[in-house]
Amino acid sequence: MQIWRHDEVATPGGTTSPVVLYSGEEGRVILVGFEPGQELGDHEVREHALLVPVAGFVDVVTAEQTIRAEPGTLVRLERAERRTIRSPSGARVLLVLAPWPGPGHYGPGELTAARGV
């Protein structure tokens, strides 16, 4: 068993210093701190993404809709679904990417280099 207490993990700089809590083939768990007014601008990932706010709230913007996600909300985003995530007042979010890495995340030879093999 492994245990993390998100409220004890520092995220200095907010979105500029996300913290990888766990990374394995089945998925990667990242804690992202948002300082007031910060955002993860328009982006996509190669994995399915589960977003869980654990403090504060974030606005999740996709081409189809905008939702406000607060603690108690689970948001699932498709692979390659473009999104912007912002927090007007500050927040902490757990982001789960699965599987890790997703198909096409690394180019030929990059996965081996990323794993240090």
C-alpha positions as CSV (number, residue, x, y, z in Angstrom):
1,M,0.0,0.0,0.0
2,Q,1.2,3.5,-0.8
3,I,-0.5,6.6,0.7
4,W,-0.2,10.3,-0.2
5,R,-1.7,13.2,1.6
6,H,-2.3,15.8,-1.1
7,D,-2.7,18.6,1.4
8,E,0.9,18.0,2.7
9,V,2.5,18.1,-0.8
10,A,4.0,21.4,-1.8
11,T,3.2,22.8,-5.3
12,P,5.2,26.0,-5.3
13,G,4.5,28.0,-8.4
14,G,1.2,26.4,-8.9
15,T,0.6,25.0,-12.5
16,T,4.3,25.5,-13.3
17,S,5.3,22.8,-10.8
18,P,2.8,19.8,-11.0
19,V,3.9,16.9,-8.7
20,V,3.8,13.3,-10.0
21,L,2.5,11.3,-7.0
22,Y,2.6,8.0,-8.8
23,S,3.6,6.7,-12.2
24,G,3.2,3.2,-13.6
25,E,2.1,1.5,-16.8
26,E,-1.6,1.5,-15.5
27,G,-1.6,5.3,-15.0
28,R,0.0,8.4,-13.7
29,V,-1.4,10.5,-10.9
30,I,-0.4,14.2,-10.8
31,L,-1.2,16.8,-8.2
32,V,-1.6,20.3,-9.8
33,G,-1.8,23.4,-7.6
34,F,-3.5,26.4,-9.2
35,E,-2.6,29.8,-7.8
36,P,-5.5,32.3,-8.2
37,G,-6.0,33.2,-11.8
38,Q,-3.7,30.4,-13.1
39,E,-4.7,28.0,-15.9
40,L,-3.5,25.1,-18.0
41,G,-4.1,26.7,-21.4
42,D,-5.5,24.9,-24.4
43,H,-4.0,21.5,-24.5
44,E,-4.6,17.8,-25.0
45,V,-3.0,14.5,-23.8
46,R,-2.6,11.1,-25.4
47,E,-4.2,9.4,-22.4
48,H,-7.7,9.3,-20.9
49,A,-7.8,11.9,-18.1
50,L,-9.7,11.9,-14.9
51,L,-9.8,15.2,-13.1
52,V,-10.7,15.4,-9.4
53,P,-10.6,18.8,-7.6
54,V,-9.6,18.3,-4.0
55,A,-9.6,21.9,-2.9
56,G,-11.2,25.0,-4.5
57,F,-12.7,24.8,-7.9
58,V,-11.6,24.8,-11.5
59,D,-13.5,25.6,-14.7
60,V,-13.0,23.0,-17.4
61,V,-13.5,24.3,-20.9
62,T,-13.8,22.0,-24.0
63,A,-15.2,22.7,-27.4
64,E,-18.6,21.3,-26.3
65,Q,-19.0,22.8,-22.9
66,T,-17.7,24.6,-19.8
67,I,-18.2,23.1,-16.4
68,R,-17.3,24.2,-12.9
69,A,-15.7,21.3,-11.0
70,E,-15.4,21.5,-7.2
71,P,-14.5,18.9,-4.6
72,G,-16.8,15.9,-5.1
73,T,-16.8,16.2,-8.9
74,L,-15.1,13.7,-11.2
75,V,-14.5,14.8,-14.8
76,R,-13.5,12.3,-17.5
77,L,-11.8,13.6,-20.6
78,E,-11.2,11.6,-23.8
79,R,-7.8,11.1,-25.3
80,A,-6.8,14.1,-27.5
81,E,-9.9,16.1,-26.3
82,R,-8.8,19.7,-26.2
83,R,-9.3,21.5,-23.0
84,T,-8.4,24.5,-20.8
85,I,-8.5,24.2,-17.1
86,R,-8.5,27.4,-15.0
87,S,-9.1,28.5,-11.5
88,P,-10.1,32.1,-10.7
89,S,-9.5,31.7,-6.9
90,G,-7.0,28.9,-6.6
91,A,-7.4,25.1,-6.4
92,R,-5.7,21.7,-6.0
93,V,-6.5,19.0,-8.5
94,L,-5.6,15.4,-8.9
95,L,-5.2,14.4,-12.5
96,V,-5.1,10.7,-13.4
97,L,-3.8,9.8,-16.9
98,A,-4.4,6.3,-18.1
99,P,-2.9,4.2,-19.4
100,W,0.6,5.7,-19.0
101,P,2.0,6.5,-21.4
102,G,-0.8,6.6,-23.9
103,P,-0.4,5.5,-27.5
104,G,1.8,8.0,-29.4
105,H,2.8,9.9,-26.2
106,Y,6.5,9.2,-27.0
107,G,8.2,9.0,-30.3
108,P,10.4,6.1,-31.3
109,G,13.2,5.7,-28.7
110,E,11.8,8.4,-26.4
111,L,10.0,5.9,-24.1
112,T,13.2,4.0,-23.5
113,A,15.1,7.3,-22.8
114,A,12.3,8.6,-20.5
115,R,12.4,5.4,-18.5
116,G,16.2,5.7,-18.2
117,V,16.9,2.3,-20.0
